[in-house]
Amino acid sequence: MRRRVVLLLIILGMVGPRVLYSQNYRSALILSPNAISISDVPVDQTSGPQAVTLVNTGFQPVHITGIQITGNFSQTNDCPSPTAGLSYNQSCMIQVTFKPNTVDAASGTLTVTDDIPGGTLTASLRGSGTLGFPVVAISRTSLSFAEQSQGAVSSPQTVTVSNSGKKGLSISDLEVTGDFTITPGSTCEGLPGPLAPGANCTILVTFNPLEAGKRDGQLTITDNAEGSPQKLSLSGTGKQ
């Protein structure tokens, strides 16, 4: 009895992964996927394209009579003109892009029609805009410390991190190597949330040479801005 149930489920397509597609059984065309979501696109900028595939599963050519799109979405395609038709097992691509004019959620519909009466396929489109990306600015590209006695801690030097972008800057990690330390007074550590646009924070670095001679290190700032991680060279000289 159990084998019969499993067999029935397989026949009904209820077992195993399923591909989401749009199909009107009056038409042999299949549109896949049947839904697209494009998120976090800067306002007034165009997203990268997402592809929708249109394939003819019938044995006769199907003529595509129209491809329309609504909302803040656009499309380009390589589908054949209505006079050419889409042959059996042939496919074409529709590339969908999104250009938001606000940060609010947006929706639209991609509609494909063909020469079979009632043969209409649709894909739902969703998108969301953002005010932009964080842009990080670092006040220093390197820190050089004066000669310091071995085992003694220098006065701190300050690095200021600013967000000149239009989205919060999330600092996920601060790390130093060598005989250098980030002091507890650094405001970039333990931020309660992203650094707001136009705001800044500080990193205080001290030098504590463990040996005499030239000592090198590096400060690494990891965040969600372009170019992350940012790296600053650290140098100092230890003396006995």
ROSE-4610 file (N, C-alpha, C; in Angstrom, 1 decimal, always signed):
// ROSE-4610
residu = [M/M/M/R/R/R/R/R/R/R/R/R/V/V/V/V/V/V/L/L/L/L/L/L/L/L/L/I/I/I/I/I/I/L/L/L/G/G/G/M/M/M/V/V/V/G/G/G/P/P/P/R/R/R/V/V/V/L/L/L/Y/Y/Y/S/S/S/Q/Q/Q/N/N/N/Y/Y/Y/R/R/R/S/S/S/A/A/A/L/L/L/I/I/I/L/L/L/S/S/S/P/P/P/N/N/N/A/A/A/I/I/I/S/S/S/I/I/I/S/S/S/D/D/D/V/V/V/P/P/P/V/V/V/D/D/D/Q/Q/Q/T/T/T/S/S/S/G/G/G/P/P/P/Q/Q/Q/A/A/A/V/V/V/T/T/T/L/L/L/V/V/V/N/N/N/T/T/T/G/G/G/F/F/F/Q/Q/Q/P/P/P/V/V/V/H/H/H/I/I/I/T/T/T/G/G/G/I/I/I/Q/Q/Q/I/I/I/T/T/T/G/G/G/N/N/N/F/F/F/S/S/S/Q/Q/Q/T/T/T/N/N/N/D/D/D/C/C/C/P/P/P/S/S/S/P/P/P/T/T/T/A/A/A/G/G/G/L/L/L/S/S/S/Y/Y/Y/N/N/N/Q/Q/Q/S/S/S/C/C/C/M/M/M/I/I/I/Q/Q/Q/V/V/V/T/T/T/F/F/F/K/K/K/P/P/P/N/N/N/T/T/T/V/V/V/D/D/D/A/A/A/A/A/A/S/S/S/G/G/G/T/T/T/L/L/L/T/T/T/V/V/V/T/T/T/D/D/D/D/D/D/I/I/I/P/P/P/G/G/G/G/G/G/T/T/T/L/L/L/T/T/T/A/A/A/S/S/S/L/L/L/R/R/R/G/G/G/S/S/S/G/G/G/T/T/T/L/L/L/G/G/G/F/F/F/P/P/P/V/V/V/V/V/V/A/A/A/I/I/I/S/S/S/R/R/R/T/T/T/S/S/S/L/L/L/S/S/S/F/F/F/A/A/A/E/E/E/Q/Q/Q/S/S/S/Q/Q/Q/G/G/G/A/A/A/V/V/V/S/S/S/S/S/S/P/P/P/Q/Q/Q/T/T/T/V/V/V/T/T/T/V/V/V/S/S/S/N/N/N/S/S/S/G/G/G/K/K/K/K/K/K/G/G/G/L/L/L/S/S/S/I/I/I/S/S/S/D/D/D/L/L/L/E/E/E/V/V/V/T/T/T/G/G/G/D/D/D/F/F/F/T/T/T/I/I/I/T/T/T/P/P/P/G/G/G/S/S/S/T/T/T/C/C/C/E/E/E/G/G/G/L/L/L/P/P/P/G/G/G/P/P/P/L/L/L/A/A/A/P/P/P/G/G/G/A/A/A/N/N/N/C/C/C/T/T/T/I/I/I/L/L/L/V/V/V/T/T/T/F/F/F/N/N/N/P/P/P/L/L/L/E/E/E/A/A/A/G/G/G/K/K/K/R/R/R/D/D/D/G/G/G/Q/Q/Q/L/L/L/T/T/T/I/I/I/T/T/T/D/D/D/N/N/N/A/A/A/E/E/E/G/G/G/S/S/S/P/P/P/Q/Q/Q/K/K/K/L/L/L/S/S/S/L/L/L/S/S/S/G/G/G/T/T/T/G/G/G/K/K/K/Q/Q/Q]
num = [1/1/1/2/2/2/3/3/3/4/4/4/5/5/5/6/6/6/7/7/7/8/8/8/9/9/9/10/10/10/11/11/11/12/12/12/13/13/13/14/14/14/15/15/15/16/16/16/17/17/17/18/18/18/19/19/19/20/20/20/21/21/21/22/22/22/23/23/23/24/24/24/25/25/25/26/26/26/27/27/27/28/28/28/29/29/29/30/30/30/31/31/31/32/32/32/33/33/33/34/34/34/35/35/35/36/36/36/37/37/37/38/38/38/39/39/39/40/40/40/41/41/41/42/42/42/43/43/43/44/44/44/45/45/45/46/46/46/47/47/47/48/48/48/49/49/49/50/50/50/51/51/51/52/52/52/53/53/53/54/54/54/55/55/55/56/56/56/57/57/57/58/58/58/59/59/59/60/60/60/61/61/61/62/62/62/63/63/63/64/64/64/65/65/65/66/66/66/67/67/67/68/68/68/69/69/69/70/70/70/71/71/71/72/72/72/73/73/73/74/74/74/75/75/75/76/76/76/77/77/77/78/78/78/79/79/79/80/80/80/81/81/81/82/82/82/83/83/83/84/84/84/85/85/85/86/86/86/87/87/87/88/88/88/89/89/89/90/90/90/91/91/91/92/92/92/93/93/93/94/94/94/95/95/95/96/96/96/97/97/97/98/98/98/99/99/99/100/100/100/101/101/101/102/102/102/103/103/103/104/104/104/105/105/105/106/106/106/107/107/107/108/108/108/109/109/109/110/110/110/111/111/111/112/112/112/113/113/113/114/114/114/115/115/115/116/116/116/117/117/117/118/118/118/119/119/119/120/120/120/121/121/121/122/122/122/123/123/123/124/124/124/125/125/125/126/126/126/127/127/127/128/128/128/129/129/129/130/130/130/131/131/131/132/132/132/133/133/133/134/134/134/135/135/135/136/136/136/137/137/137/138/138/138/139/139/139/140/140/140/141/141/141/142/142/142/143/143/143/144/144/144/145/145/145/146/146/146/147/147/147/148/148/148/149/149/149/150/150/150/151/151/151/152/152/152/153/153/153/154/154/154/155/155/155/156/156/156/157/157/157/158/158/158/159/159/159/160/160/160/161/161/161/162/162/162/163/163/163/164/164/164/165/165/165/166/166/166/167/167/167/168/168/168/169/169/169/170/170/170/171/171/171/172/172/172/173/173/173/174/174/174/175/175/175/176/176/176/177/177/177/178/178/178/179/179/179/180/180/180/181/181/181/182/182/182/183/183/183/184/184/184/185/185/185/186/186/186/187/187/187/188/188/188/189/189/189/190/190/190/191/191/191/192/192/192/193/193/193/194/194/194/195/195/195/196/196/196/197/197/197/198/198/198/199/199/199/200/200/200/201/201/201/202/202/202/203/203/203/204/204/204/205/205/205/206/206/206/207/207/207/208/208/208/209/209/209/210/210/210/211/211/211/212/212/212/213/213/213/214/214/214/215/215/215/216/216/216/217/217/217/218/218/218/219/219/219/220/220/220/221/221/221/222/222/222/223/223/223/224/224/224/225/225/225/226/226/226/227/227/227/228/228/228/229/229/229/230/230/230/231/231/231/232/232/232/233/233/233/234/234/234/235/235/235/236/236/236/237/237/237/238/238/238/239/239/239/240/240/240]
x = [+0.8/+0.0/+0.9/+2.0/+2.8/+3.5/+3.9/+4.5/+3.5/+2.3/+1.3/+1.1/+1.1/+1.0/+2.2/+3.4/+4.6/+4.6/+4.2/+4.1/+3.1/+1.9/+0.9/+1.5/+2.2/+2.8/+3.8/+4.6/+5.5/+4.8/+3.7/+3.0/+2.4/+1.9/+1.3/+2.3/+3.6/+4.7/+4.8/+4.4/+4.5/+5.7/+6.5/+7.7/+8.9/+9.9/+11.1/+11.0/+12.1/+12.1/+11.3/+10.7/+9.9/+10.4/+10.3/+10.7/+9.5/+9.6/+8.4/+8.4/+7.4/+7.2/+5.8/+5.6/+4.2/+3.9/+2.8/+2.3/+0.8/+0.4/-1.0/-1.3/-2.1/-2.2/-2.9/-3.4/-3.8/-2.6/-1.4/-0.2/+0.9/+1.8/+2.9/+4.1/+4.0/+5.1/+5.2/+6.4/+6.6/+7.5/+7.2/+8.0/+8.5/+9.9/+10.5/+11.7/+11.7/+10.8/+9.6/+8.6/+7.4/+7.4/+8.5/+8.6/+10.0/+10.2/+11.6/+11.6/+12.6/+12.8/+14.1/+14.2/+15.4/+15.4/+16.3/+16.3/+17.6/+17.4/+18.6/+19.2/+18.4/+19.0/+19.0/+20.1/+20.1/+19.0/+18.4/+17.3/+17.9/+17.1/+17.5/+18.7/+19.0/+20.0/+19.4/+19.9/+19.4/+20.1/+19.4/+19.9/+20.6/+21.3/+21.8/+20.6/+20.7/+19.6/+19.4/+18.2/+17.8/+17.1/+17.4/+16.9/+15.7/+14.7/+13.6/+13.6/+13.4/+13.5/+12.1/+12.0/+10.7/+11.0/+10.3/+10.6/+9.3/+9.4/+8.3/+8.4/+7.4/+7.4/+6.5/+5.9/+5.0/+5.7/+5.1/+5.7/+5.5/+4.7/+4.5/+5.1/+5.6/+6.1/+5.0/+5.4/+4.5/+5.1/+4.2/+4.6/+4.3/+5.4/+5.2/+4.7/+3.6/+3.0/+3.2/+3.7/+3.9/+4.7/+5.6/+6.2/+6.1/+5.3/+5.1/+5.5/+5.9/+6.3/+5.8/+5.4/+4.8/+5.7/+5.3/+6.1/+7.4/+8.3/+9.6/+10.6/+10.1/+10.9/+11.0/+12.1/+12.3/+12.8/+12.6/+13.1/+13.7/+14.7/+15.2/+15.1/+15.1/+14.9/+15.6/+15.8/+16.3/+15.3/+14.0/+13.0/+12.7/+12.4/+12.1/+10.9/+11.0/+9.8/+8.6/+7.4/+6.2/+6.2/+6.9/+6.9/+7.8/+8.7/+9.7/+9.1/+8.6/+8.1/+9.2/+8.8/+9.7/+9.4/+10.4/+10.2/+10.2/+9.9/+9.8/+11.2/+11.1/+12.2/+13.2/+12.8/+13.6/+13.3/+14.3/+14.1/+14.6/+14.2/+14.8/+14.8/+15.6/+15.8/+15.1/+14.5/+14.1/+14.8/+15.5/+16.4/+15.6/+15.4/+14.6/+15.5/+15.3/+16.0/+15.0/+15.5/+14.7/+15.4/+14.6/+15.1/+14.2/+14.4/+13.5/+13.6/+12.5/+12.5/+12.2/+12.0/+11.8/+12.4/+12.5/+13.0/+11.9/+10.6/+9.5/+9.5/+8.9/+8.7/+7.9/+8.3/+7.7/+7.3/+6.3/+5.9/+5.5/+5.5/+5.2/+4.9/+4.6/+4.2/+4.9/+5.5/+6.0/+4.9/+4.4/+3.4/+3.8/+3.7/+4.1/+2.8/+2.5/+1.4/+1.8/+1.1/+1.4/+0.2/+0.3/-0.7/-1.8/-1.7/-2.8/-3.8/-5.1/-6.1/-6.0/-5.9/-5.9/-4.5/-3.5/-2.2/-1.4/-1.6/-0.9/-0.2/+1.1/+1.9/+2.4/+2.5/+2.9/+3.9/+4.8/+5.7/+5.6/+5.5/+5.4/+6.8/+6.8/+8.1/+8.0/+9.0/+9.1/+10.5/+10.5/+11.8/+11.8/+12.9/+13.0/+14.2/+14.1/+15.2/+15.9/+17.1/+17.8/+18.4/+18.7/+19.3/+20.7/+21.4/+22.7/+23.6/+24.8/+25.8/+26.6/+27.2/+28.1/+29.4/+30.0/+31.3/+32.2/+33.3/+34.2/+35.3/+35.7/+36.8/+37.7/+39.0/+39.9/+40.9/+41.0/+41.8/+43.3/+43.8/+45.2/+45.4/+46.5/+46.8/+47.9/+48.5/+49.6/+49.8/+50.4/+50.7/+52.2/+52.9/+54.4/+54.6/+55.1/+55.4/+56.8/+57.1/+58.4/+59.1/+60.4/+61.2/+60.6/+60.4/+59.7/+60.5/+60.7/+61.4/+60.7/+61.5/+60.9/+60.1/+58.9/+58.0/+57.1/+57.4/+56.6/+55.5/+54.4/+53.3/+53.4/+53.3/+53.3/+52.0/+52.0/+50.7/+49.9/+48.6/+47.8/+47.8/+47.7/+47.5/+46.1/+45.4/+44.0/+43.8/+42.9/+42.5/+41.0/+40.5/+39.1/+38.5/+37.4/+36.6/+35.3/+35.1/+33.9/+33.0/+31.7/+30.8/+30.3/+30.8/+30.3/+29.3/+28.8/+27.8/+26.3/+25.4/+24.0/+23.3/+24.1/+23.6/+24.5/+24.0/+24.8/+26.0/+27.1/+28.4/+28.5/+28.5/+28.6/+30.0/+30.7/+32.0/+32.0/+32.4/+32.2/+33.5/+34.7/+35.9/+37.0/+37.7/+38.9/+40.0/+41.2/+42.2/+43.6/+44.5/+45.9/+46.9/+48.0/+49.0/+50.3/+51.3/+52.5/+52.4/+53.3/+53.4/+52.5/+51.3/+50.4/+49.0/+48.3/+47.1/+46.0/+44.7/+43.6/+43.2/+43.1/+42.8/+41.3/+40.8/+39.4/+38.7/+39.4/+38.7/+38.3/+38.5/+38.2/+36.6/+36.0/+34.6/+34.1/+35.0/+34.6/+34.3/+34.8/+34.6/+33.3/+32.5/+31.3/+30.2/+30.2/+29.1/+27.8/+26.7/+25.4/+24.7/+25.2/+24.6/+25.5/+25.0/+25.8/+26.1/+27.3/+27.7/+26.8/+26.1/+25.1/+25.8/+25.1/+25.7/+26.1/+27.3/+27.8/+28.4/+28.4/+28.9/+30.4/+31.1/+32.4/+32.7/+33.7/+34.1/+35.7/+36.3/+37.7/+38.3/+39.5/+40.3/+41.6/+41.9/+43.1/+44.0/+45.2/+46.3/+47.5/+48.0/+49.2/+50.3/+51.6/+52.7/+53.4/+53.7/+54.3/+55.4/+56.6/+57.6/+58.0/+58.0/+58.4/+59.9/+60.4/+61.9/+62.4/+63.7/+64.4/+64.4/+64.6/+64.7/+63.3/+63.3/+62.1/+61.0/+59.8/+58.7/+57.5/+57.0/+55.9/+54.6/+53.5/+52.2/+51.2/+50.0/+48.9/+47.6/+46.8/+45.5/+44.5/+43.6/+42.6/+41.2/+40.5/+39.1/+38.2/+37.3/+36.4/+35.0/+34.3/+33.0/+32.2/+31.1/+30.2/+30.4/+31.4/+31.7/+32.5/+32.5/+33.3/+34.8/+35.6/+37.0/+37.4/+36.4/+36.7/+37.4/+38.4/+38.8/+39.8/+39.8/+40.7/+41.9/+43.1/+44.3/+45.3/+45.8/+46.7/+48.0/+49.2/+50.4/+50.8/+51.4/+51.9/+53.4/+54.1/+55.5/+56.0/+57.1/+57.7/+59.0/+59.8/+61.1/+61.2/+61.6/+61.8/+63.3/+63.5/+64.8/+64.9/+66.1/+66.3/+66.4]
y = [-1.2/+0.0/+1.3/+1.2/+2.4/+2.7/+1.6/+1.8/+2.5/+2.1/+2.7/+4.2/+4.6/+6.0/+6.8/+6.3/+7.0/+7.1/+6.0/+6.1/+7.2/+7.2/+8.2/+9.6/+9.9/+11.2/+11.6/+10.6/+10.9/+11.3/+10.6/+10.9/+12.3/+12.7/+14.0/+15.1/+14.8/+15.8/+16.3/+15.6/+16.1/+15.6/+14.8/+14.3/+14.9/+15.4/+15.9/+17.3/+18.0/+19.4/+19.7/+20.9/+21.4/+22.8/+23.0/+24.3/+25.1/+26.4/+27.3/+27.9/+27.7/+28.3/+28.6/+29.5/+29.9/+29.2/+28.5/+27.8/+27.9/+28.4/+28.4/+27.2/+26.3/+25.0/+25.2/+26.4/+26.6/+26.9/+27.1/+27.4/+26.3/+26.1/+25.1/+25.8/+27.2/+27.9/+27.8/+27.7/+27.8/+28.9/+29.7/+30.9/+30.5/+30.6/+30.2/+31.1/+31.6/+31.4/+32.3/+32.0/+32.8/+34.0/+34.2/+35.4/+35.8/+37.1/+37.7/+38.7/+38.7/+39.8/+40.4/+41.7/+42.5/+43.5/+43.4/+44.2/+45.1/+46.1/+47.0/+47.6/+48.2/+48.9/+50.4/+51.1/+52.5/+53.3/+54.2/+55.0/+55.7/+55.6/+56.2/+55.5/+54.3/+53.5/+52.2/+51.6/+50.4/+49.2/+48.2/+47.0/+46.2/+45.2/+44.2/+43.3/+42.7/+42.0/+40.6/+40.2/+38.8/+38.2/+36.9/+36.2/+35.4/+35.5/+34.7/+33.9/+32.6/+31.7/+31.4/+31.5/+31.2/+30.0/+28.8/+27.7/+27.1/+26.6/+26.0/+24.5/+23.9/+22.5/+21.7/+22.5/+21.8/+21.5/+20.7/+20.3/+21.2/+22.2/+23.2/+24.6/+25.4/+26.7/+27.6/+28.3/+29.3/+30.7/+31.6/+32.9/+33.8/+34.5/+35.4/+36.7/+37.1/+38.4/+39.6/+39.4/+40.5/+40.2/+41.1/+41.0/+42.3/+42.4/+43.7/+43.6/+44.7/+44.8/+46.0/+45.9/+47.1/+47.4/+48.6/+49.0/+49.6/+49.8/+50.4/+49.3/+48.5/+47.4/+47.5/+47.0/+47.1/+45.7/+45.5/+44.2/+44.3/+43.4/+43.2/+41.7/+41.3/+39.9/+39.5/+38.2/+37.7/+36.8/+37.0/+36.1/+36.5/+35.5/+35.7/+36.6/+37.3/+38.2/+37.3/+37.9/+37.1/+36.3/+36.8/+36.1/+34.9/+34.9/+33.7/+32.6/+32.9/+31.8/+31.1/+30.5/+29.7/+28.3/+27.6/+26.2/+25.2/+23.9/+22.9/+22.9/+22.9/+22.8/+24.0/+25.0/+26.2/+27.1/+27.9/+28.8/+30.2/+31.2/+32.5/+33.1/+34.2/+34.8/+36.2/+36.5/+37.8/+38.4/+39.5/+40.0/+41.2/+41.1/+42.0/+42.9/+44.2/+45.1/+46.0/+46.6/+47.3/+48.7/+49.8/+51.1/+51.8/+51.8/+52.4/+53.9/+54.5/+56.0/+56.4/+55.4/+55.6/+54.4/+54.5/+53.3/+52.4/+52.7/+51.8/+50.5/+49.5/+48.3/+48.5/+47.9/+48.1/+46.7/+46.7/+45.5/+45.7/+44.7/+44.8/+43.4/+43.3/+42.1/+42.0/+40.8/+40.5/+39.7/+40.1/+39.4/+39.0/+37.7/+37.2/+36.6/+37.1/+36.6/+35.9/+35.0/+34.3/+34.2/+33.5/+33.5/+32.4/+31.7/+30.8/+31.6/+31.6/+32.3/+32.0/+33.1/+32.9/+32.4/+32.4/+31.9/+33.1/+33.3/+34.4/+33.9/+34.2/+33.8/+35.1/+34.9/+36.1/+35.7/+36.6/+36.5/+37.7/+37.5/+38.6/+39.1/+40.5/+41.2/+42.0/+41.9/+42.7/+43.3/+44.5/+45.2/+46.1/+46.5/+47.5/+48.4/+49.7/+50.6/+51.0/+51.5/+52.0/+53.4/+54.1/+55.5/+55.4/+54.3/+54.2/+53.3/+53.5/+52.6/+53.4/+52.8/+53.5/+53.8/+54.9/+55.3/+55.6/+54.8/+54.9/+55.8/+56.7/+57.6/+57.4/+57.1/+56.9/+58.1/+58.7/+59.9/+59.7/+58.5/+58.2/+57.0/+56.9/+55.7/+54.9/+55.5/+54.8/+55.5/+54.8/+55.4/+55.1/+56.1/+55.9/+56.5/+55.6/+55.9/+56.3/+57.2/+57.6/+56.4/+56.5/+55.5/+55.3/+54.0/+53.7/+52.7/+52.9/+51.9/+50.6/+49.5/+48.2/+47.9/+47.4/+47.1/+48.3/+49.5/+50.7/+50.9/+51.6/+51.8/+53.3/+53.5/+54.9/+55.6/+56.9/+57.6/+57.2/+57.2/+56.7/+57.7/+57.1/+57.9/+57.6/+58.6/+58.5/+58.3/+57.3/+57.2/+57.4/+58.3/+58.6/+58.0/+57.3/+56.6/+57.3/+57.8/+58.6/+57.8/+58.1/+57.5/+58.7/+58.9/+59.9/+59.5/+58.2/+57.7/+58.0/+57.3/+57.5/+56.3/+55.4/+54.2/+53.9/+53.3/+53.1/+52.2/+52.5/+51.8/+50.8/+49.5/+48.5/+48.0/+48.3/+47.9/+46.5/+45.5/+44.1/+43.7/+44.3/+43.8/+44.8/+44.9/+45.7/+44.8/+44.9/+43.9/+44.6/+44.4/+44.9/+43.7/+43.9/+42.9/+43.6/+42.8/+43.4/+43.9/+44.8/+45.2/+46.5/+46.4/+47.5/+47.0/+48.0/+47.6/+48.7/+48.3/+49.2/+49.4/+50.6/+50.9/+50.9/+50.7/+50.6/+51.9/+53.1/+54.3/+54.5/+53.5/+53.6/+53.5/+54.5/+54.5/+53.7/+53.3/+52.4/+51.0/+50.6/+49.3/+49.3/+48.3/+48.2/+49.2/+49.6/+50.5/+49.8/+50.5/+49.9/+49.5/+50.1/+49.8/+50.4/+50.5/+51.0/+52.5/+52.9/+54.3/+55.1/+56.1/+56.8/+57.6/+57.9/+58.8/+60.1/+60.6/+61.9/+61.7/+60.6/+60.4/+59.8/+59.8/+59.3/+58.6/+57.8/+57.2/+57.2/+56.8/+56.9/+55.5/+55.3/+54.1/+54.7/+54.3/+54.7/+53.6/+53.8/+52.7/+53.1/+52.2/+52.4/+51.5/+51.8/+51.0/+50.5/+49.2/+48.6/+47.6/+48.1/+47.2/+46.1/+44.9/+43.7/+43.5/+44.1/+43.9/+45.2/+45.3/+46.5/+46.4/+47.6/+47.6/+48.0/+48.0/+48.4/+47.4/+47.9/+47.0/+47.4/+46.5/+46.8/+46.0/+46.6/+45.9/+46.4/+46.1/+46.5/+46.6/+47.7/+47.8/+47.5/+46.6/+46.2/+46.5/+47.2/+47.6/+46.9/+46.0/+45.3/+45.9/+46.2/+46.8/+46.4/+47.1/+46.8/+47.8/+48.6/+49.5/+48.9/+49.6/+49.1/+49.2/+48.3/+48.3/+47.7/+47.2/+46.5/+45.2/+44.9/+45.6/+46.7/+47.8/+48.9/+48.5/+48.8/+48.4/+49.6/+49.8/+50.9/+50.2/+50.7/+50.2/+50.9/+50.1/+50.6/+50.4/+51.4/+51.2/+51.9/+51.4/+52.1/+51.4/+52.0/+51.5/+51.3/+50.1/+49.8/+50.0/+50.4/+50.5/+49.9/+49.4/+48.7/+49.8]
z = [+0.0/+0.0/+0.0/+0.8/+0.9/-0.5/-1.2/-2.5/-3.5/-3.4/-4.2/-3.9/-2.6/-2.3/-2.8/-2.6/-3.1/-4.6/-5.3/-6.7/-7.2/-6.5/-6.8/-6.6/-5.5/-5.2/-6.3/-6.7/-7.8/-9.1/-9.4/-10.6/-10.5/-9.4/-9.2/-9.0/-9.0/-8.9/-7.5/-6.5/-5.1/-4.4/-5.0/-4.4/-5.1/-4.4/-5.0/-5.3/-5.8/-6.0/-7.2/-7.2/-8.3/-8.8/-10.1/-10.6/-10.7/-10.2/-10.3/-11.7/-12.4/-13.8/-14.0/-15.0/-15.4/-16.7/-16.7/-17.9/-18.1/-19.3/-19.6/-20.5/-20.1/-20.9/-22.2/-22.5/-23.9/-24.8/-24.2/-24.9/-24.6/-25.5/-25.2/-24.6/-24.4/-23.8/-22.3/-21.8/-20.3/-20.0/-19.0/-18.6/-17.2/-17.1/-15.8/-15.5/-14.2/-13.1/-13.3/-12.4/-12.5/-11.5/-10.8/-9.9/-9.8/-9.7/-9.6/-8.5/-7.7/-6.6/-6.8/-6.9/-7.0/-5.9/-4.9/-3.8/-3.6/-2.8/-2.4/-3.6/-4.5/-5.7/-5.4/-5.5/-5.2/-6.0/-5.4/-6.1/-7.3/-8.4/-9.7/-10.4/-9.9/-10.6/-11.1/-12.1/-12.7/-12.2/-11.8/-11.3/-12.4/-12.0/-13.0/-13.5/-14.6/-15.2/-14.5/-14.4/-14.0/-15.2/-15.5/-16.7/-16.4/-17.3/-17.4/-18.7/-18.6/-19.8/-20.3/-21.6/-22.3/-23.2/-23.1/-23.9/-24.5/-25.7/-26.4/-26.2/-25.5/-25.2/-26.2/-27.2/-28.1/-29.4/-30.3/-31.5/-32.6/-32.5/-33.5/-33.1/-34.0/-33.7/-33.1/-32.1/-31.4/-31.7/-32.1/-32.4/-31.2/-30.8/-29.6/-30.1/-29.7/-30.2/-29.3/-28.1/-27.3/-26.0/-25.6/-24.2/-23.6/-22.5/-21.9/-20.4/-19.8/-18.4/-17.8/-16.5/-15.8/-14.6/-14.0/-12.8/-13.2/-12.2/-12.5/-13.0/-13.9/-14.4/-15.9/-16.5/-18.0/-18.4/-19.7/-20.2/-21.6/-21.9/-23.2/-23.5/-24.7/-25.0/-26.3/-26.5/-27.8/-28.4/-28.0/-28.6/-30.0/-30.9/-32.3/-32.5/-33.6/-34.0/-34.3/-34.3/-34.5/-35.8/-36.8/-38.1/-38.1/-37.2/-37.1/-36.3/-35.1/-34.2/-33.4/-32.3/-31.5/-31.7/-32.2/-32.6/-31.4/-31.7/-30.6/-29.9/-28.5/-27.6/-27.7/-28.5/-28.6/-27.4/-26.9/-25.9/-26.2/-25.5/-25.6/-24.2/-24.1/-22.8/-22.7/-21.6/-21.3/-20.1/-20.3/-19.2/-18.5/-17.2/-16.5/-15.6/-15.6/-14.7/-14.0/-12.9/-12.0/-11.7/-11.8/-11.5/-10.6/-9.3/-8.3/-8.3/-8.0/-7.8/-6.4/-5.5/-4.1/-3.4/-2.0/-1.2/-0.9/-1.3/-1.0/-1.9/-1.4/-2.2/-3.4/-4.5/-5.8/-6.4/-7.2/-7.9/-9.3/-10.1/-11.5/-12.0/-13.3/-14.0/-15.3/-15.6/-17.0/-17.6/-18.8/-19.5/-20.9/-21.3/-22.6/-23.2/-24.4/-25.2/-26.5/-27.0/-28.2/-29.1/-30.3/-31.2/-31.0/-29.9/-29.5/-28.7/-29.0/-28.3/-26.8/-26.0/-24.5/-24.0/-24.9/-24.5/-23.8/-22.6/-21.9/-20.7/-20.5/-19.4/-18.6/-17.3/-16.5/-15.4/-15.1/-14.0/-13.1/-11.8/-10.8/-10.5/-10.4/-10.2/-8.9/-8.1/-6.9/-6.8/-6.2/-6.0/-4.9/-4.4/-3.3/-3.6/-3.2/-3.4/-2.1/-2.3/-1.1/-1.5/-0.4/-0.7/-1.2/-1.2/-1.7/-0.9/-1.0/-0.3/+0.7/+1.7/+2.6/+1.9/+2.2/+1.6/+2.7/+2.9/+4.1/+3.7/+4.6/+4.5/+5.7/+5.5/+6.6/+6.7/+7.9/+8.0/+7.8/+8.0/+7.8/+7.0/+6.3/+5.5/+6.2/+7.2/+8.0/+9.3/+10.3/+11.6/+11.8/+12.2/+12.5/+13.9/+14.8/+16.2/+16.4/+17.3/+17.7/+18.4/+18.6/+19.3/+20.7/+21.1/+22.3/+23.1/+24.4/+25.2/+25.2/+25.1/+25.1/+26.3/+26.1/+27.2/+27.7/+27.2/+27.6/+26.5/+26.9/+26.0/+25.6/+24.3/+23.8/+24.0/+23.7/+23.7/+22.5/+22.5/+21.4/+20.2/+19.1/+17.8/+17.3/+16.7/+16.4/+14.9/+14.5/+13.2/+13.2/+12.3/+12.2/+11.0/+11.3/+10.2/+10.0/+8.8/+8.5/+7.4/+7.5/+6.5/+5.7/+4.4/+3.6/+2.6/+2.7/+1.8/+2.3/+1.8/+2.1/+2.7/+3.2/+3.9/+5.1/+6.2/+7.4/+7.1/+7.7/+7.6/+8.7/+8.4/+9.5/+9.6/+10.7/+10.9/+11.7/+11.0/+11.5/+12.3/+12.0/+12.7/+12.6/+13.7/+13.8/+14.3/+13.6/+14.0/+13.8/+14.7/+14.6/+14.7/+14.0/+14.1/+14.6/+15.0/+15.5/+16.9/+17.3/+18.7/+18.9/+18.4/+18.5/+19.1/+19.7/+20.4/+20.1/+19.9/+19.9/+21.3/+21.7/+23.1/+23.4/+24.6/+24.9/+24.6/+24.5/+24.2/+22.8/+22.0/+20.5/+20.4/+19.8/+19.6/+18.5/+17.6/+16.5/+16.9/+18.1/+18.7/+19.5/+19.3/+20.1/+19.7/+18.4/+18.0/+18.1/+18.6/+18.8/+17.5/+16.4/+15.1/+14.0/+12.8/+11.7/+12.0/+11.5/+11.5/+10.5/+11.0/+10.2/+9.1/+8.0/+7.0/+7.6/+7.3/+7.9/+9.2/+9.8/+11.2/+11.1/+12.2/+12.3/+13.6/+13.7/+14.9/+14.9/+16.0/+16.1/+16.6/+16.1/+16.5/+17.1/+18.4/+19.1/+19.1/+18.6/+18.5/+19.3/+20.1/+20.9/+20.4/+20.7/+20.4/+21.6/+21.7/+22.9/+22.4/+22.0/+21.4/+22.4/+21.9/+22.6/+22.5/+21.4/+21.1/+20.6/+20.6/+20.1/+18.6/+17.9/+16.5/+15.8/+14.5/+13.8/+13.9/+14.2/+14.4/+13.5/+12.8/+11.8/+12.1/+11.7/+11.9/+11.0/+11.2/+10.3/+11.0/+10.7/+11.2/+10.1/+10.3/+9.3/+9.8/+8.9/+9.2/+8.2/+8.7/+7.9/+8.0/+6.9/+6.9/+5.7/+5.5/+4.3/+3.2/+3.2/+2.1/+1.0/-0.1/-1.2/-0.9/-1.3/-0.9/+0.4/+1.1/+2.4/+2.2/+3.0/+4.2/+3.9/+4.7/+4.5/+5.5/+5.0/+5.7/+5.9/+7.1/+7.4/+7.9/+7.4/+7.9/+9.2/+10.1/+11.4/+11.5/+12.1/+12.2/+13.5/+14.0/+15.2/+15.4/+16.4/+16.7/+18.2/+18.6/+20.0/+20.4/+21.6/+22.2/+23.5/+23.9/+25.1/+26.3]
